[in-house]
Amino acid sequence: MTNQAFLQFETDFVESLRCIPMIARMKLDTCGVKLKLEHWNQFTQSERQTIVTMPCNSSQEIKDYREFLQNLVIAKTGKPAKELAIDPHPLWLNTNEIPKGIKIKAAELGIKISLHQWSSLTSLQRFALIKLSRPSHENRNFMPALKEFGIAE
């Protein structure tokens, strides 16, 4: 199941969709649904693919995506997933400032990310770096992501 929406560093699990890929995680943050891996694991391959490919950009698409997800979670578990506040100005859409956490994580690896590099990334790439730079996240994919995005060698 190759798809250009998936990032290269995700290839170890993208074929089976056994983990929630970044494209889906970005949509979850966009629509304000806290989907747990235990929810994800109850979905069929087809349902996972829909979560990955279903649009979630306009106000109506975001509403439809949230409704689809919640209906799916309720059908599988009997109760809705937790809803989260939606950031009206998500960091991954800000091309004018590199988030502090990314600067710190990159510096730990001896890498400096320029504002030009940051602004040249896609919103999905910026989202991935934000997620991968968080202290609570397993960070083994931060460097592969930097290499994939042309920031590190």
C-alpha positions in Angstrom: 0.0 0.0 0.0 2.4 2.7 -1.1 1.2 6.2 -1.1 3.0 9.5 -1.6 1.2 10.8 1.5 3.4 8.4 3.6 6.8 9.5 4.7 9.9 7.4 3.9 10.9 6.8 7.5 7.5 5.2 8.0 8.1 2.4 5.5 8.7 -0.2 8.1 5.0 -0.1 9.1 3.2 1.6 6.2 2.5 -1.6 4.2 0.5 -3.1 7.0 -0.7 0.2 8.5 0.0 -1.3 12.0 0.8 2.1 13.4 -0.9 5.4 12.8 1.0 7.2 10.0 1.9 10.9 10.3 -0.7 11.9 7.6 -3.5 10.4 9.8 -2.0 11.9 13.0 -2.0 15.3 11.4 -5.7 14.9 10.4 -6.5 13.7 13.9 -4.9 16.9 15.4 -6.7 19.0 12.7 -10.1 17.5 13.7 -9.5 17.3 17.4 -9.9 13.5 18.0 -7.5 11.6 20.3 -7.4 8.2 18.5 -5.5 5.6 20.5 -3.5 2.8 19.0 -6.0 0.4 20.6 -8.7 2.0 18.5 -6.5 1.9 15.4 -5.8 -1.8 15.9 -9.6 -2.6 15.9 -10.1 -1.0 12.4 -10.0 -3.1 9.3 -7.3 -2.4 6.6 -10.0 -0.6 4.5 -11.1 1.6 7.4 -7.5 2.5 8.1 -6.9 3.4 4.5 -10.0 5.6 4.6 -8.7 7.4 7.6 -5.4 8.0 5.7 -7.0 9.2 2.5 -10.2 11.0 3.5 -9.8 14.7 3.0 -9.6 16.9 6.2 -8.8 20.4 5.1 -11.9 22.6 4.7 -14.3 23.3 7.7 -16.8 20.8 6.2 -14.2 18.1 5.5 -12.9 18.5 9.1 -16.4 18.1 10.5 -17.1 15.1 8.2 -13.7 13.5 9.1 -14.4 13.9 12.9 -17.9 12.5 12.5 -16.6 9.5 10.4 -13.9 8.8 13.0 -16.2 9.0 16.0 -18.8 6.8 14.4 -16.1 4.3 13.6 -14.7 4.3 17.1 -18.2 4.0 18.6 -19.0 1.1 16.3 -15.9 -0.7 17.5 -15.8 0.2 21.2 -19.2 1.4 22.1 -18.0 4.9 23.1 -16.5 7.8 21.3 -12.8 8.7 21.3 -11.7 11.6 23.5 -11.9 15.0 21.8 -9.2 17.5 22.0 -9.1 21.3 21.6 -8.2 22.2 18.0 -5.3 24.7 17.7 -6.6 27.5 15.5 -2.9 28.3 14.6 -1.1 24.9 14.5 2.7 25.2 14.5 3.1 23.1 11.4 1.3 25.7 9.3 3.6 28.5 10.6 6.4 28.8 8.0 7.8 32.0 9.6 9.1 30.4 12.8 10.8 27.1 13.6 9.4 25.7 16.9 11.8 25.7 19.8 11.5 22.0 20.3 12.7 21.3 16.8 15.7 23.7 17.2 16.7 22.0 20.4 16.3 18.4 19.0 18.2 19.3 15.9 21.0 21.1 17.9 21.4 17.9 20.0 22.3 16.2 16.7 24.6 19.0 15.6 22.2 20.2 13.0 20.9 23.8 12.4 17.7 24.2 10.5 17.3 27.4 8.6 14.1 29.3 8.3 14.3 28.8 4.5 14.6 25.0 5.0 11.6 25.0 7.4 9.4 27.1 5.1 10.3 24.9 2.2 8.9 21.8 3.9 5.4 20.6 3.3 2.9 20.9 6.2 3.1 17.2 6.7 6.9 17.3 6.9 6.7 20.1 9.5 4.1 18.2 11.4 6.3 15.1 11.5 9.3 17.0 12.8 7.2 18.7 15.5 5.9 15.3 16.6 9.3 13.6 16.4 11.0 16.3 18.4 8.7 16.1 21.4 10.4 14.8 24.6 7.6 12.3 25.2 8.0 10.8 21.7 10.3 8.0 20.7 12.7 10.1 18.7 14.6 7.4 16.6 12.9 8.7 13.4 13.9 12.4 13.9 17.3 12.0 12.1 15.8 9.8 9.3 13.1 12.4 8.8 15.7 15.3 8.6 17.6 13.2 6.0 14.5 12.4 4.1 13.5 16.1 4.0 16.9 17.2 2.8 17.9 19.0 6.0 20.6 16.6 7.1 23.0 14.3 5.2 
